[in-house]
Amino acid sequence: MNGVETRMGIKLYSTFVAAGLPAPAMRLGSLFGGGANSSDQAHMVADLANTLLPEMERLGVTTAGEVGYETLAERMVNEAITTNSIIIGRLQVGAWSHV
């Protein structure tokens, strides 16, 4: 997608090894929060949606008007409060090794 390696996290191990580095230690993490405490996660998800919006529109998945980025995070938090549920932020993969 637009030259971005969207699966780089799962490719880090083989990338380290192919570069001649020791096999890395790895960690997968995500921030998540529930109800009114999910604002940071909602903003992370909304910002990601906004970043992907041009490609989503190009592919005919949605329009900017349907997404409503300006109020998306607020609507997500309100829904989490109303449904007593959580919002899970994006997954992040970290890898490190010692040479």
C-alpha positions, 0 to 999 in steps of 0.5 A: 500500500503506497510503498509502505510495508504494513507487515514489517513487524512480523518480518523484523526477525528475519530482517535482523537475521538477514542483515547479519545481526543476532536473532532479536528479542521481540515484544508485541504491545498495545494500549487499550482502555475502557469507557471514558478512559479510552480517549488516547486509544480512540485518538490513535485509531482515529488518526490511523483511519485519517492517515489511511483515508486517501487509500480507502477513498481510492479503493471505494471503501468509504468517503471522508464524509462517512468517516467523519474524522473530526468527531471520530474519536469522540464518537468512539469514546461515547460508544465505549461508554454506552456499551461498557466496552474497550478500545484497543489501539494499534499493535506495535512490534519492537525488536532488539538485539545485542551485537 
